[in-house]
Amino acid sequence: MLVEQAIQRVLDCGPECLDADLAVEAVAATEIIAKALGRGTQSDTYTKEVDAWLKSISAVPTSTLRSNAHQAMSRILGSDSELKELWEESEDLESWQSSVRLLQSAMSA
């Protein structure tokens, strides 16, 4: 499943600097998991297709997948994350961190 693969690629990265592209995919995958749990953090034009797809299937994310997504979000927020470094160059770092933490907390609830 693509969602699981996106999460796993972040976890498999190890101590190396996490590539921003991998991080972005994992954030999107975690949002899909959150939506499947009824805890999505975003609803807009970009999420309509995912919302419709989730209504057409009956998938319930496992506790392992939720735990892995939680860990991936921690890794993305960590010091060796290219995505975090890119956000540090913007004025919206705190907003981005808050949104990722909210998504991370959706995996714990």
N, C-alpha and C positions, 0 to 999 in steps of 0.2 A: 504494500500500500504506500502510495506517495507521501502521505502524511507521516507515517512512521519513519520512512526513509529520510525525510527532511530533518526530523528530530534526531535520528541516530547519527546522521553526518556531523551534526554539531557535537554530539557526545563523543564521537570517534576522533575528533580533531586533536584531542590531547592538549598538552600545555602550549602548543604552537599558537601563534596569533590566529584567531578565528576569522576567516574570510567573511567580508560583509555580505556577499551573495548567499553563502550558506546560512548566515544569521537571519537574513530577510526571509528566506524560505521557511526557516524554523518558526519565525514569528507568525507567518501566515498559516502554517500548519497548526500551530498552537491555537490560533483564533478559530480554526475549523473545529478543533477538539472542543474548545470552550462553547462554540455554538451548538455542537452535538449534545453537550451537557445542559443546554439552555442557559448558558452563562456568557454568551458572546459579548464582546466589548465594543464592537463596531457594527453599525448597520447603515449602509449607504448604497449608492449606485454600484460600487465595486463588489459588494457582497451579495447582491441579489441572486446571482447564479449559484453561489454556494448555498445560500438559504434555500433555494428551490431544490437543489440536489439533496441537501440533508433531509428535506421533507419527503423525498422519494425513496429514501433508504431507511433501514432500521438498525443503524449501527450505534452501539454504545461503547464509548472508549473504555478500555480496561484500566485498572488502577496502575498497572505497569506503564502504560502509555502516558497517563496523566503524570506520573512521577517522573518519567523521562522528559516530558515537556517542561515540567517545573525546573528540572536540572538544567535543561537547555537554556531556559530564560536566565537562570543564574549565570551561566557561562557567557551569554550575550551581554549581560550587564557588567561582566567582570573586566578586569584591567587589560587583558589581552584580546580584546574584541575590536576588530576593525570598524564594525558598525557603530560601536560606542564612540570610538575615536572620531568618526565622521560627525556624529551628533555633537561631540564636544566642540566642534568648530562652528556650530550654529548657536543661535539664540534660544533654540527650543529644546535644549538638552533636558531640562527638568521635566518638561511636558512629555518628552519621549520616554524618559525613565519611568515616569508615573504610569504611562500607558502599558509599558512592558511589565511593570510590577503588578498592575491590575490584572493583566492577562495571566501572569504567574500565579496570582492568588486564586484565580478561577480554577486552576488545576488542583488546588489544595482543598477547596470548599467541599 
